[in-house]
Amino acid sequence: MHRSNGRPIGRSTTGGADFLQLDPGEAPVGGLADWLARRLRQAITDGRLPAGSRLPATRLLAADLRVSRGVITDAYRRLAEEGRVAGRGRGGTVVVDPLAPPPVPARARPAAPVRPPVSPSARPSARPPAPPAGTPPRSPFAGTPVPATFDALRAAPAAIDLSPGVPDLAAFPRAAWLRAERAVLHDLAARDFGYGDPRGTPALRRAVADWLGRNRGIRADPGDVLVVAGAAQALALAGEVLRADGLDVVAVEDPGSLGTRQHLGHRITATPPVPVDAEGIRVDALRATGARAVLLTPAHQFPTGVVLGGARRRELLQWAAEGGLVIEDDYDAEHRYDRPPVPALRGVLPEQVLYLGSVSKLLAPALRTGWMLAPARYREFLADAKRLDDLGNAALPQLVLARLMDSGALERHLRLLRPRHRRRRDAMTAAVAAHLPGAVVHGAAAGLHLMVTFPAGLTCTDTELAEAALAHGVKVQPLSWHARLPHPPGLVLGYAAGAPGEIEEGVAVLGRLLREAGGALPG
């Protein structure tokens, strides 16, 4: 159902766009076009939509906001009459407002001062059925998981991979990437193949700043952006710099990503766990740890899928305003289906939030490309650490990614992924209901995985279930890997990489293993 510009015809509670974090619920009845034109005008004036930015196609933005296309067309027309935007045919509608601050050329910015390198101053139970013959002697699930455990699990053969954190690699936009790469190579001068700025190419830093302004509600200058080799390197650099600054204890969510905790723990002395409930991290428990920094996934908490609630968000920001530092891992923020977009914390309190993002889930982990936006007091120290670590990411992939962002190709790719992921999410929730009827599903409104918890009475641990599943050709992760505080047994199941039929088959194997182990779930 749509809502017209004149009167309500029906409104969805999930209407909303990543673009500028637009929420039509803010508009007065009968004033949608006025509201939209005002929001776009404001974004042009404050620089979130700089000159040359493309506005979303009217059809696509209308679908996101759950309003009639006429509302979008009317708002765009008003801006065109004011001389702020112009139609460019197949190039779409482009910002031409002379008031929009143009990107600052990299050579016009003063060089960052060179500073000295930063010196790092459940219970016993019966097992599921025995695995088939030919199983490797050492299982990834044997013993306490270590960093190499994830490598072993990725390398383990399996017919069906339901691991979390694995995107739809078959959907990588090869044709668009090749076109962008050819265009980049055609335009590159010989000097561009030399060593560049270790903070990242000016083109990508500009494109990331624009992307974050459009999609995550973050106002950033290209100079704020540090390009890194994914969230893993971002955590390593952050850990090194924070420890040198005396912050050698960083609290983490529990349950929370084991892999992330391992990367951070390699540089930080302690990572005390803080419980997560239905509203997100417990700020009272965070205060009780005495930690002055915390690592969060507020837009889509891993693995529970919880979104940081409004009251809890205000409580956390108050903690940060009192001197705390939030490391915001914007995990899975782009992948949402049944809820409006959630603005990033960085957009509210930039000097107390160290923001991390990447394209690993949107494009592919193999690109090893991400970004950090740090408080000003850490920016140059992080740049020094990056310089000494690897002299900067490879320039060519950065330039290709910048071209995809600037052209709108990356947003088009995201729009193609969402319905595909939704179908796979629906297939997994239906399969859990059919084959694991007593299990509880968490985090289905967004992301690329589900957390499934089991009731009391199972005759095997979740690690034993995951081990048996791998032996029968299905790859999953036990929830206990990601929890240090007491928590019900469960599994973390990814659905992005599998077709609906594979997903249903994999969950059916899990149900059969539980029944054969005598741990059938109550229906």
C-alpha positions in Angstrom: 0.0 0.0 0.0 1.1 3.5 -0.7 0.5 6.8 0.9 -0.3 9.6 -1.5 0.8 13.2 -1.2 -2.7 14.2 -0.2 -4.0 11.7 2.3 -3.0 8.3 3.8 -4.1 5.2 1.9 -2.2 2.9 4.3 1.3 3.0 5.7 3.8 0.2 6.3 5.6 0.2 9.6 8.8 -0.8 7.8 9.0 1.9 5.2 12.3 3.7 5.2 15.4 4.1 3.0 19.1 3.7 3.7 19.5 6.8 1.5 19.9 9.7 4.0 18.1 7.5 6.6 14.8 8.8 5.2 11.7 7.8 7.3 8.3 8.9 5.8 6.8 8.5 9.3 8.4 11.9 10.1 6.2 13.6 7.4 2.9 15.4 8.3 -0.2 14.0 6.6 -0.5 15.6 3.2 3.1 16.9 3.3 5.2 14.1 2.0 6.6 15.9 -1.0 7.4 19.0 1.1 9.1 16.9 3.7 11.2 15.0 1.1 12.2 18.2 -0.7 13.2 19.7 2.6 15.3 16.7 3.6 17.1 16.6 0.2 17.7 20.4 0.3 19.2 20.1 3.8 21.5 17.3 2.6 22.7 19.3 -0.4 23.4 22.3 1.8 25.3 20.5 4.5 27.4 18.5 2.1 26.0 15.0 2.5 25.0 15.3 -1.2 27.9 17.1 -2.8 27.8 18.4 -6.4 27.7 15.5 -8.8 25.9 13.1 -6.5 23.2 11.0 -8.2 19.8 10.9 -6.5 18.0 7.4 -6.4 15.7 6.6 -9.3 12.2 7.8 -8.5 10.8 4.3 -8.8 13.3 2.7 -6.4 13.1 5.5 -3.8 9.3 5.3 -3.9 9.5 1.5 -3.3 11.9 2.0 -0.4 9.7 4.6 1.3 6.4 2.8 0.5 5.0 6.0 -1.1 3.7 6.8 -4.5 6.2 7.6 -7.2 4.5 10.9 -7.7 5.7 12.1 -4.3 9.3 11.5 -5.3 8.8 13.1 -8.8 7.2 16.2 -7.2 10.1 16.6 -4.7 12.7 16.2 -7.4 10.9 18.7 -9.6 10.9 21.3 -6.9 14.6 21.0 -6.4 15.2 21.2 -10.2 13.2 24.4 -10.3 15.4 25.8 -7.5 18.5 25.0 -9.6 19.7 22.4 -7.0 19.5 19.3 -9.2 19.3 18.6 -12.9 18.1 15.6 -15.0 20.9 13.9 -17.0 18.8 11.5 -19.1 20.2 8.0 -18.5 22.6 9.5 -16.0 19.7 10.1 -13.6 19.1 13.2 -11.5 22.3 14.8 -10.3 23.1 17.5 -7.7 24.3 20.7 -9.2 23.7 23.1 -6.3 26.6 25.6 -6.3 26.3 25.8 -2.5 27.3 22.1 -2.1 30.9 22.0 -0.9 32.9 20.4 -3.7 35.3 17.6 -2.9 38.7 19.0 -1.8 41.5 17.8 -4.1 44.0 15.6 -2.3 46.9 17.9 -3.2 45.1 20.9 -1.7 45.0 19.3 1.7 48.1 19.9 3.9 50.1 16.7 4.4 49.4 14.9 7.7 52.2 15.6 10.2 54.6 12.7 10.5 54.6 11.3 14.0 56.8 8.7 15.6 55.5 5.1 15.2 53.0 4.0 17.8 54.6 1.5 20.1 52.3 -1.1 21.7 53.4 0.0 25.4 27.0 -27.2 29.2 27.1 -30.4 30.7 28.4 -33.9 29.8 26.0 -35.6 27.4 25.4 -38.3 24.9 26.8 -37.6 21.4 24.8 -37.6 18.2 25.2 -40.5 15.8 28.8 -41.5 14.9 30.1 -39.8 11.8 30.4 -41.8 8.6 33.6 -43.5 7.7 36.4 -41.4 6.2 36.0 -38.5 8.6 39.3 -36.6 9.1 40.8 -37.5 12.5 40.9 -33.9 13.8 37.6 -31.9 13.9 37.5 -28.1 13.9 35.2 -28.6 16.9 37.7 -30.5 19.0 38.9 -28.5 22.0 38.7 -24.7 22.6 38.5 -22.7 19.4 41.7 -20.8 18.5 42.2 -18.4 15.5 43.2 -21.2 13.2 39.9 -23.0 14.0 38.1 -20.8 11.5 40.6 -21.6 8.8 40.1 -25.3 9.5 36.3 -25.0 9.4 36.4 -23.0 6.1 38.7 -25.7 4.6 36.6 -28.6 5.8 34.6 -30.2 2.9 30.8 -30.0 3.1 28.0 -30.3 0.7 26.0 -27.5 2.3 27.6 -24.5 3.9 25.4 -22.7 6.5 28.3 -20.9 8.1 27.6 -17.3 9.2 29.6 -14.5 7.7 29.7 -16.1 4.2 28.1 -13.8 1.6 26.6 -14.7 -1.7 29.8 -15.0 -3.6 28.1 -16.2 -6.8 26.3 -12.8 -6.9 29.6 -10.8 -7.2 29.0 -8.2 -9.9 31.7 -9.4 -12.3 30.5 -7.5 -15.3 30.1 -4.2 -13.5 33.6 -4.7 -11.8 35.2 -5.4 -15.2 33.6 -2.3 -16.8 34.8 -0.1 -13.9 38.3 -1.6 -14.0 38.6 -1.0 -17.7 37.5 2.6 -17.2 39.9 3.1 -14.3 42.9 1.6 -16.3 42.0 3.8 -19.3 42.2 6.9 -17.2 45.3 6.1 -15.0 48.5 8.0 -15.6 51.8 6.1 -15.2 52.5 7.8 -11.9 49.3 6.3 -10.4 51.0 2.9 -10.4 53.5 4.0 -7.9 53.3 4.2 -4.1 50.3 6.2 -3.0 48.8 7.6 0.2 48.8 4.9 2.9 45.5 6.3 4.1 43.9 5.3 0.8 43.3 6.8 -2.6 41.6 10.2 -2.6 38.9 8.8 -5.0 37.9 6.0 -2.6 38.1 8.2 0.5 35.8 10.7 -1.2 33.4 7.9 -2.4 33.2 6.3 1.1 32.5 9.7 2.7 29.7 10.3 0.2 28.4 6.7 0.7 28.3 7.0 4.5 26.5 10.4 4.2 23.8 8.9 1.9 23.3 5.5 3.5 24.4 5.6 7.2 23.7 9.2 8.4 27.3 10.0 8.9 28.7 13.4 7.9 32.3 12.9 7.0 35.1 14.6 5.2 37.3 12.4 2.9 40.2 13.3 5.3 38.4 11.4 8.1 38.5 8.1 6.2 41.3 5.6 6.6 41.1 2.7 4.1 42.1 -0.6 5.6 42.2 -4.3 4.7 38.8 -5.2 6.2 37.5 -5.1 9.7 40.2 -7.5 10.8 43.0 -5.0 10.1 40.9 -2.2 11.5 40.6 -4.0 14.8 44.4 -4.8 14.9 45.3 -1.1 14.2 42.8 0.1 16.7 44.1 -2.3 19.4 47.6 -1.1 18.8 46.8 2.6 19.0 44.4 2.2 22.0 46.8 0.2 24.0 49.5 2.8 23.4 47.0 5.4 24.7 46.5 3.4 27.9 43.2 1.7 26.9 44.2 -1.9 27.2 40.8 -3.2 28.3 38.0 -3.2 25.7 34.6 -4.6 26.7 32.7 -6.8 24.2 29.2 -8.0 23.7 28.2 -11.4 24.9 27.2 -13.4 23.0 29.5 -11.7 20.4 31.7 -12.7 17.5 34.5 -15.0 18.5 36.6 -14.0 15.5 36.3 -10.3 16.3 37.2 -11.0 19.9 40.3 -13.0 18.8 41.5 -10.2 16.5 41.1 -7.5 19.2 42.4 -9.7 22.0 45.7 -10.2 20.0 46.5 -6.5 20.8 44.5 -5.8 23.9 45.1 -7.1 27.4 41.5 -8.0 28.3 38.0 -8.1 26.6 35.5 -8.5 29.5 32.1 -9.8 28.3 29.0 -7.6 28.7 25.5 -9.3 28.4 23.2 -8.5 25.5 19.4 -8.6 25.9 16.5 -7.8 23.7 17.4 -4.1 23.6 21.1 -4.6 23.0 24.1 -4.3 25.2 23.4 -3.8 28.9 25.0 -0.4 29.7 24.7 -0.9 33.4 26.8 -4.1 33.1 29.2 -2.2 30.8 29.7 0.4 33.6 30.3 -2.4 36.1 33.3 -3.7 34.1 35.2 -0.4 34.5 36.3 -0.6 30.9 36.7 2.8 29.1 36.1 1.3 25.6 33.6 -1.1 24.2 33.3 -2.9 20.8 29.7 -3.0 19.5 27.6 -4.2 16.5 24.6 -1.9 17.2 22.8 -2.0 13.8 22.6 -5.8 13.8 24.2 -7.4 16.8 26.2 -10.6 16.1 25.0 -13.2 16.6 21.6 -12.3 18.2 20.4 -9.9 15.5 19.2 -7.4 18.1 19.1 -3.7 17.1 20.3 -1.3 19.9 17.0 0.1 21.3 16.3 3.8 21.5 16.5 4.1 25.3 19.6 1.9 25.5 21.2 3.9 22.7 20.7 7.1 24.7 22.2 5.4 27.8 25.2 4.3 25.8 25.8 7.7 24.3 25.6 9.2 27.8 28.3 6.7 28.9 30.4 7.7 25.8 29.9 11.4 26.5 31.4 10.9 30.0 34.6 9.7 28.4 33.9 6.3 27.1 35.0 5.2 23.6 32.7 3.2 21.3 34.2 1.0 18.6 31.3 0.7 16.2 31.5 -2.3 13.9 28.7 -1.5 11.4 28.1 -5.2 10.8 25.4 -6.1 8.2 23.9 -2.6 8.3 23.0 -2.7 4.6 21.2 -6.0 4.7 17.7 -5.4 6.2 14.2 -6.7 5.2 11.6 -6.1 7.8 12.7 -3.0 9.7 13.6 0.6 8.9 17.3 1.7 8.6 19.1 2.4 11.9 21.5 5.4 11.8 25.1 4.8 12.8 26.2 5.9 16.3 29.1 7.8 14.6 26.6 10.2 13.1 25.6 11.4 16.6 28.9 11.5 18.6 31.8 11.4 16.2 34.5 12.3 18.7 33.7 9.3 20.9 33.0 6.7 18.2 35.6 4.8 16.2 33.6 3.5 13.2 34.5 0.4 11.1 32.9 -0.7 7.8 33.8 -2.9 4.9 32.5 -4.4 1.7 33.2 -8.0 2.7 29.4 -8.9 3.1 28.2 -6.6 0.3 30.7 -7.7 -2.4 33.3 -10.2 -1.2 35.8 -10.8 1.6 38.5 -11.4 -1.1 38.7 -7.7 -1.8 40.0 -7.1 1.7 38.7 -3.5 1.7 37.2 -1.6 4.5 37.4 1.8 6.2 37.8 3.4 9.6 36.6 6.8 10.8 38.3 7.7 14.1 38.0 10.5 16.6 40.5 13.3 15.6 42.8 12.5 18.5 43.5 9.0 17.0 43.5 9.8 13.3 47.1 10.4 12.6 48.3 7.6 15.0 46.1 5.2 13.1 47.5 6.4 9.8 51.0 5.9 11.1 50.2 2.4 12.2 48.7 1.6 8.8 51.8 3.1 7.0 54.1 0.9 9.0 51.9 -2.2 8.6 51.6 -2.4 4.8 52.1 1.1 3.2 48.4 1.1 2.2 45.9 -1.1 0.4 46.4 -1.9 -3.3 45.3 1.2 -5.3 43.7 -0.4 -8.3 40.8 -2.2 -6.4 40.3 1.0 -4.4 39.8 3.0 -7.6 37.5 0.4 -9.1 35.4 0.3 -5.9 35.2 4.1 -5.9 34.0 4.0 -9.5 31.2 1.5 -8.5 30.2 3.8 -5.6 30.2 7.0 -7.6 28.3 5.5 -10.5 25.5 4.0 -8.4 26.4 0.5 -9.4 27.1 -0.6 -5.8 23.6 0.6 -4.7 22.0 -1.2 -7.6 23.9 -4.3 -6.6 22.5 -4.0 -3.1 19.0 -3.7 -4.4 19.4 -6.9 -6.4 20.7 -8.7 -3.3 17.9 -7.8 -0.9 15.1 -9.8 -2.4 17.4 -12.7 -3.1 18.5 -12.7 0.6 14.9 -12.3 1.8 13.9 -15.5 -0.1 16.7 -17.4 1.5 15.9 -16.0 4.9 12.3 -17.1 4.5 13.4 -20.6 3.4 15.6 -20.9 6.5 12.9 -19.8 8.9 10.4 -22.1 7.3 12.9 -25.0 7.5 13.6 -24.4 11.2 9.8 -24.3 11.9 9.4 -27.6 10.0 12.5 -29.6 11.2 13.4 -27.9 14.6 9.9 -27.0 15.8 10.9 -26.3 19.4 13.8 -24.0 18.5 13.6 -20.2 18.7 14.7 -18.0 15.8 16.5 -14.7 16.6 17.5 -11.8 14.3 15.4 -12.6 11.2 14.6 -8.9 10.3 18.0 -8.2 8.9 21.5 -9.5 8.3 22.7 -12.7 6.6 22.3 -15.2 9.4 19.9 -16.4 12.1 20.6 -17.4 15.6 18.7 -20.5 16.7 18.4 -21.5 20.4 17.2 -24.8 21.8 15.2 -25.4 24.9 16.4 -27.4 27.9 16.5 -31.2 27.6 18.9 -31.7 24.7 21.1 -34.8 25.0 24.0 -33.2 23.2 25.9 -29.9 23.3 25.6 -27.4 20.4 29.3 -28.1 19.6 28.7 -31.8 19.4 25.7 -31.1 17.1 27.8 -28.9 14.9 30.5 -31.6 14.7 28.0 -34.3 13.7 26.5 -32.0 11.1 29.9 -31.4 9.5 30.5 -35.1 9.4 27.2 -35.4 7.5 28.0 -32.7 5.0 26.5 -29.6 6.7 28.6 -26.7 8.0 27.3 -24.6 10.9 28.7 -22.8 13.9 27.7 -23.6 17.5 26.5 -20.6 19.5 28.7 -21.6 22.5 31.7 -20.5 20.4 30.5 -16.9 20.6 29.3 -16.9 24.3 31.4 -16.8 27.5 28.5 -16.0 29.8 25.8 -18.6 30.5 23.5 -18.9 27.5 21.1 -21.5 26.0 22.6 -23.9 23.5 22.1 -23.0 19.9 23.5 -22.6 16.4 24.4 -19.6 14.2 23.2 -20.4 10.7 24.1 -18.3 7.6 21.7 -18.3 4.6 23.3 -15.9 2.1 25.4 -18.4 0.2 22.9 -21.2 -0.3 19.9 -21.7 -2.5 16.5 -22.2 -0.8 16.6 -26.0 -1.5 20.1 -26.4 0.0 19.1 -24.5 3.1 16.0 -26.6 3.6 18.1 -29.8 3.1 20.7 -28.6 5.6 18.3 -27.8 8.3 16.6 -31.1 7.8 19.9 -32.8 8.5 20.1 -31.0 11.8 16.6 -32.1 12.7 17.4 -35.7 11.9 20.6 -35.7 13.9 18.8 -34.4 16.9 16.1 -37.0 16.7 18.6 -39.8 16.2 20.5 -38.5 19.2 17.4 -38.7 21.4 17.3 -34.9 21.7 14.1 -34.4 19.7 12.8 -30.9 20.3 9.3 -30.5 21.8 6.8 -29.5 19.2 
